Amino acid sequence: MKTDWVIDEVDDFTRNEKNLTFDYKISDLSKRVSSSELFASLEDNIYGIIKGETDELMRPIIRLELEGDIKLICQVCLKPFSYHIDEKVDLIVFENDEDLTKALHDDNVDIEGIVGENNVLNLLDLIEDQVLLAMPFSPQHEHCENERLKEINKDRPNPFSILKN
Protein backbone atom coordinates (compact mmCIF):
# COMPACT_ATOMS: atom_id res chain seq x y z
CA MET A 1 0.00 0.00 0.00
CA LYS A 2 1.26 3.46 -0.85
CA THR A 3 2.07 5.73 2.04
CA ASP A 4 3.37 9.29 2.07
CA TRP A 5 7.08 9.23 2.61
CA VAL A 6 8.20 12.73 3.44
CA ILE A 7 11.43 14.28 4.70
CA ASP A 8 10.28 17.10 6.96
CA GLU A 9 13.77 18.53 7.52
CA VAL A 10 15.84 18.28 4.33
CA ASP A 11 18.72 20.24 5.88
CA ASP A 12 18.97 17.83 8.81
CA PHE A 13 18.67 14.77 6.53
CA THR A 14 21.49 15.95 4.25
CA ARG A 15 23.79 17.55 6.84
CA ASN A 16 23.73 14.40 8.97
CA GLU A 17 24.07 12.15 5.92
CA LYS A 18 21.02 10.07 6.75
CA ASN A 19 19.68 7.44 4.40
CA LEU A 20 16.52 5.46 3.82
CA THR A 21 16.02 2.23 1.93
CA PHE A 22 12.86 1.39 0.04
CA ASP A 23 11.23 -1.54 -1.71
CA TYR A 24 7.93 -0.93 -3.52
CA LYS A 25 5.80 -2.99 -5.86
CA ILE A 26 4.71 -1.09 -8.96
CA SER A 27 1.13 -1.50 -7.70
CA ASP A 28 2.09 0.44 -4.53
CA LEU A 29 2.97 3.53 -6.54
CA SER A 30 0.43 6.19 -7.47
CA LYS A 31 -1.91 5.81 -10.43
CA ARG A 32 0.27 8.12 -12.53
CA VAL A 33 2.82 5.26 -12.56
CA SER A 34 0.87 2.08 -11.88
CA SER A 35 -1.84 2.82 -14.46
CA SER A 36 0.67 2.88 -17.32
CA GLU A 37 -0.27 0.42 -20.03
CA LEU A 38 3.43 -0.28 -20.57
CA PHE A 39 3.66 -2.54 -17.50
CA ALA A 40 3.05 -6.25 -18.04
CA SER A 41 3.01 -6.83 -14.29
CA LEU A 42 2.29 -4.59 -11.32
CA GLU A 43 3.86 -7.11 -8.93
CA ASP A 44 7.46 -6.30 -9.85
CA ASN A 45 9.58 -4.50 -7.27
CA ILE A 46 11.58 -1.30 -7.41
CA TYR A 47 14.09 -0.97 -4.59
CA GLY A 48 16.94 1.27 -3.60
CA ILE A 49 18.31 3.88 -1.26
CA ILE A 50 17.95 7.59 -0.72
CA LYS A 51 20.98 9.28 0.82
CA GLY A 52 21.42 12.76 2.19
CA GLU A 53 24.68 14.59 1.45
CA THR A 54 26.08 18.07 0.91
CA ASP A 55 28.21 19.25 -1.99
CA GLU A 56 31.38 21.37 -1.89
CA LEU A 57 29.21 24.51 -1.66
CA MET A 58 27.37 22.96 1.33
CA ARG A 59 24.14 22.67 -0.66
CA PRO A 60 21.84 19.83 0.35
CA ILE A 61 21.89 16.86 -2.04
CA ILE A 62 19.52 13.94 -2.26
CA ARG A 63 21.15 10.93 -3.93
CA LEU A 64 18.55 8.52 -5.27
CA GLU A 65 19.60 5.06 -6.37
CA LEU A 66 16.88 2.73 -7.62
CA GLU A 67 16.93 -0.63 -9.25
CA GLY A 68 14.56 -3.35 -10.31
CA ASP A 69 13.64 -5.88 -12.94
CA ILE A 70 10.24 -5.05 -14.32
CA LYS A 71 8.14 -6.60 -17.04
CA LEU A 72 7.03 -4.28 -19.83
CA ILE A 73 4.87 -4.82 -22.90
CA CYS A 74 6.82 -4.78 -26.16
CA GLN A 75 5.27 -2.16 -28.45
CA VAL A 76 6.12 -4.23 -31.54
CA CYS A 77 4.87 -7.73 -30.70
CA LEU A 78 2.77 -6.87 -27.60
CA LYS A 79 4.41 -9.61 -25.56
CA PRO A 80 5.98 -9.08 -22.11
CA PHE A 81 9.73 -8.79 -21.67
CA SER A 82 12.05 -8.08 -18.76
CA TYR A 83 13.59 -4.64 -18.43
CA HIS A 84 16.24 -3.75 -15.86
CA ILE A 85 16.15 -0.32 -14.24
CA ASP A 86 19.38 0.89 -12.65
CA GLU A 87 19.22 4.63 -12.01
CA LYS A 88 21.40 6.93 -9.93
CA VAL A 89 20.76 10.64 -9.66
CA ASP A 90 22.06 13.45 -7.44
CA LEU A 91 19.52 16.21 -6.90
CA ILE A 92 20.54 19.50 -5.33
CA VAL A 93 17.69 20.75 -3.15
CA PHE A 94 16.84 24.44 -3.50
CA GLU A 95 14.49 26.47 -1.33
CA ASN A 96 12.59 28.03 -4.24
CA ASP A 97 12.26 28.14 -8.02
CA GLU A 98 14.31 31.33 -8.31
CA ASP A 99 17.36 29.77 -6.60
CA LEU A 100 17.06 26.68 -8.79
CA THR A 101 16.78 28.74 -11.98
CA LYS A 102 19.74 30.90 -10.97
CA ALA A 103 21.90 27.85 -10.24
CA LEU A 104 20.97 26.23 -13.54
CA HIS A 105 22.11 29.35 -15.40
CA ASP A 106 25.10 30.32 -13.22
CA ASP A 107 26.89 27.04 -12.58
CA ASN A 108 29.46 25.96 -15.14
CA VAL A 109 28.54 22.33 -14.58
CA ASP A 110 25.48 20.35 -15.43
CA ILE A 111 23.32 20.02 -12.32
CA GLU A 112 19.98 18.52 -11.54
CA GLY A 113 17.92 20.22 -8.92
CA ILE A 114 14.57 20.13 -7.18
CA VAL A 115 12.69 22.55 -5.00
CA GLY A 116 12.12 21.53 -1.40
CA GLU A 117 9.64 24.16 -0.34
CA ASN A 118 9.64 24.80 3.40
CA ASN A 119 12.54 22.34 3.74
CA VAL A 120 10.19 19.42 2.91
CA LEU A 121 10.48 16.71 0.22
CA ASN A 122 8.09 13.94 -0.74
CA LEU A 123 10.41 11.03 -1.48
CA LEU A 124 7.76 8.82 -3.00
CA ASP A 125 7.20 11.47 -5.68
CA LEU A 126 10.94 11.43 -6.42
CA ILE A 127 10.95 7.64 -6.70
CA GLU A 128 7.94 7.68 -9.01
CA ASP A 129 9.46 10.42 -11.18
CA GLN A 130 12.67 8.44 -11.56
CA VAL A 131 10.81 5.23 -12.44
CA LEU A 132 8.96 7.10 -15.20
CA LEU A 133 12.17 8.71 -16.46
CA ALA A 134 13.97 5.35 -16.48
CA MET A 135 11.36 3.63 -18.62
CA PRO A 136 11.81 3.62 -22.39
CA PHE A 137 9.43 5.79 -24.39
CA SER A 138 8.48 2.86 -26.59
CA PRO A 139 9.53 -0.38 -24.89
CA GLN A 140 10.47 -3.29 -27.11
CA HIS A 141 12.54 -6.43 -27.17
CA GLU A 142 16.13 -5.85 -28.19
CA HIS A 143 15.61 -7.96 -31.33
CA CYS A 144 11.87 -8.23 -31.70
CA GLU A 145 10.55 -10.33 -34.55
CA ASN A 146 6.85 -9.86 -35.15
CA GLU A 147 6.04 -12.49 -37.79
CA ARG A 148 2.56 -11.11 -38.47
CA LEU A 149 3.95 -7.63 -39.08
CA LYS A 150 6.63 -9.03 -41.39
CA GLU A 151 3.97 -10.86 -43.39
CA ILE A 152 1.82 -7.74 -43.76
CA ASN A 153 4.75 -5.60 -44.90
CA LYS A 154 6.69 -8.11 -47.02
CA ASP A 155 5.53 -6.80 -50.42
CA ARG A 156 5.30 -3.14 -49.49
CA PRO A 157 8.09 -0.84 -50.59
CA ASN A 158 9.74 1.30 -47.96
CA PRO A 159 7.94 4.68 -48.09
CA PHE A 160 11.21 6.43 -47.22
CA SER A 161 13.25 4.88 -50.01
CA ILE A 162 12.45 7.86 -52.24
CA LEU A 163 14.47 10.03 -49.83
CA LYS A 164 17.56 7.89 -50.39
CA ASN A 165 18.61 9.79 -53.52
C-alpha positions as CSV (number, residue, x, y, z in Angstrom):
1,M,0.0,0.0,0.0
2,K,1.3,3.5,-0.9
3,T,2.1,5.7,2.0
4,D,3.4,9.3,2.1
5,W,7.1,9.2,2.6
6,V,8.2,12.7,3.4
7,I,11.4,14.3,4.7
8,D,10.3,17.1,7.0
9,E,13.8,18.5,7.5
10,V,15.8,18.3,4.3
11,D,18.7,20.2,5.9
12,D,19.0,17.8,8.8
13,F,18.7,14.8,6.5
14,T,21.5,15.9,4.3
15,R,23.8,17.5,6.8
16,N,23.7,14.4,9.0
17,E,24.1,12.1,5.9
18,K,21.0,10.1,6.8
19,N,19.7,7.4,4.4
20,L,16.5,5.5,3.8
21,T,16.0,2.2,1.9
22,F,12.9,1.4,0.0
23,D,11.2,-1.5,-1.7
24,Y,7.9,-0.9,-3.5
25,K,5.8,-3.0,-5.9
26,I,4.7,-1.1,-9.0
27,S,1.1,-1.5,-7.7
28,D,2.1,0.4,-4.5
29,L,3.0,3.5,-6.5
30,S,0.4,6.2,-7.5
31,K,-1.9,5.8,-10.4
32,R,0.3,8.1,-12.5
33,V,2.8,5.3,-12.6
34,S,0.9,2.1,-11.9
35,S,-1.8,2.8,-14.5
36,S,0.7,2.9,-17.3
37,E,-0.3,0.4,-20.0
38,L,3.4,-0.3,-20.6
39,F,3.7,-2.5,-17.5
40,A,3.0,-6.3,-18.0
41,S,3.0,-6.8,-14.3
42,L,2.3,-4.6,-11.3
43,E,3.9,-7.1,-8.9
44,D,7.5,-6.3,-9.9
45,N,9.6,-4.5,-7.3
46,I,11.6,-1.3,-7.4
47,Y,14.1,-1.0,-4.6
48,G,16.9,1.3,-3.6
49,I,18.3,3.9,-1.3
50,I,18.0,7.6,-0.7
51,K,21.0,9.3,0.8
52,G,21.4,12.8,2.2
53,E,24.7,14.6,1.5
54,T,26.1,18.1,0.9
55,D,28.2,19.3,-2.0
56,E,31.4,21.4,-1.9
57,L,29.2,24.5,-1.7
58,M,27.4,23.0,1.3
59,R,24.1,22.7,-0.7
60,P,21.8,19.8,0.3
61,I,21.9,16.9,-2.0
62,I,19.5,13.9,-2.3
63,R,21.2,10.9,-3.9
64,L,18.6,8.5,-5.3
65,E,19.6,5.1,-6.4
66,L,16.9,2.7,-7.6
67,E,16.9,-0.6,-9.2
68,G,14.6,-3.3,-10.3
69,D,13.6,-5.9,-12.9
70,I,10.2,-5.1,-14.3
71,K,8.1,-6.6,-17.0
72,L,7.0,-4.3,-19.8
73,I,4.9,-4.8,-22.9
74,C,6.8,-4.8,-26.2
75,Q,5.3,-2.2,-28.4
76,V,6.1,-4.2,-31.5
77,C,4.9,-7.7,-30.7
78,L,2.8,-6.9,-27.6
79,K,4.4,-9.6,-25.6
80,P,6.0,-9.1,-22.1
81,F,9.7,-8.8,-21.7
82,S,12.1,-8.1,-18.8
83,Y,13.6,-4.6,-18.4
84,H,16.2,-3.7,-15.9
85,I,16.1,-0.3,-14.2
86,D,19.4,0.9,-12.6
87,E,19.2,4.6,-12.0
88,K,21.4,6.9,-9.9
89,V,20.8,10.6,-9.7
90,D,22.1,13.4,-7.4
91,L,19.5,16.2,-6.9
92,I,20.5,19.5,-5.3
93,V,17.7,20.8,-3.2
94,F,16.8,24.4,-3.5
95,E,14.5,26.5,-1.3
96,N,12.6,28.0,-4.2
97,D,12.3,28.1,-8.0
98,E,14.3,31.3,-8.3
99,D,17.4,29.8,-6.6
100,L,17.1,26.7,-8.8
101,T,16.8,28.7,-12.0
102,K,19.7,30.9,-11.0
103,A,21.9,27.8,-10.2
104,L,21.0,26.2,-13.5
105,H,22.1,29.3,-15.4
106,D,25.1,30.3,-13.2
107,D,26.9,27.0,-12.6
108,N,29.5,26.0,-15.1
109,V,28.5,22.3,-14.6
110,D,25.5,20.3,-15.4
111,I,23.3,20.0,-12.3
112,E,20.0,18.5,-11.5
113,G,17.9,20.2,-8.9
114,I,14.6,20.1,-7.2
115,V,12.7,22.5,-5.0
116,G,12.1,21.5,-1.4
117,E,9.6,24.2,-0.3
118,N,9.6,24.8,3.4
119,N,12.5,22.3,3.7
120,V,10.2,19.4,2.9
121,L,10.5,16.7,0.2
122,N,8.1,13.9,-0.7
123,L,10.4,11.0,-1.5
124,L,7.8,8.8,-3.0
125,D,7.2,11.5,-5.7
126,L,10.9,11.4,-6.4
127,I,11.0,7.6,-6.7
128,E,7.9,7.7,-9.0
129,D,9.5,10.4,-11.2
130,Q,12.7,8.4,-11.6
131,V,10.8,5.2,-12.4
132,L,9.0,7.1,-15.2
133,L,12.2,8.7,-16.5
134,A,14.0,5.4,-16.5
135,M,11.4,3.6,-18.6
136,P,11.8,3.6,-22.4
137,F,9.4,5.8,-24.4
138,S,8.5,2.9,-26.6
139,P,9.5,-0.4,-24.9
140,Q,10.5,-3.3,-27.1
141,H,12.5,-6.4,-27.2
142,E,16.1,-5.9,-28.2
143,H,15.6,-8.0,-31.3
144,C,11.9,-8.2,-31.7
145,E,10.5,-10.3,-34.5
146,N,6.8,-9.9,-35.2
147,E,6.0,-12.5,-37.8
148,R,2.6,-11.1,-38.5
149,L,4.0,-7.6,-39.1
150,K,6.6,-9.0,-41.4
151,E,4.0,-10.9,-43.4
152,I,1.8,-7.7,-43.8
153,N,4.7,-5.6,-44.9
154,K,6.7,-8.1,-47.0
155,D,5.5,-6.8,-50.4
156,R,5.3,-3.1,-49.5
157,P,8.1,-0.8,-50.6
158,N,9.7,1.3,-48.0
159,P,7.9,4.7,-48.1
160,F,11.2,6.4,-47.2
161,S,13.2,4.9,-50.0
162,I,12.5,7.9,-52.2
163,L,14.5,10.0,-49.8
164,K,17.6,7.9,-50.4
165,N,18.6,9.8,-53.5
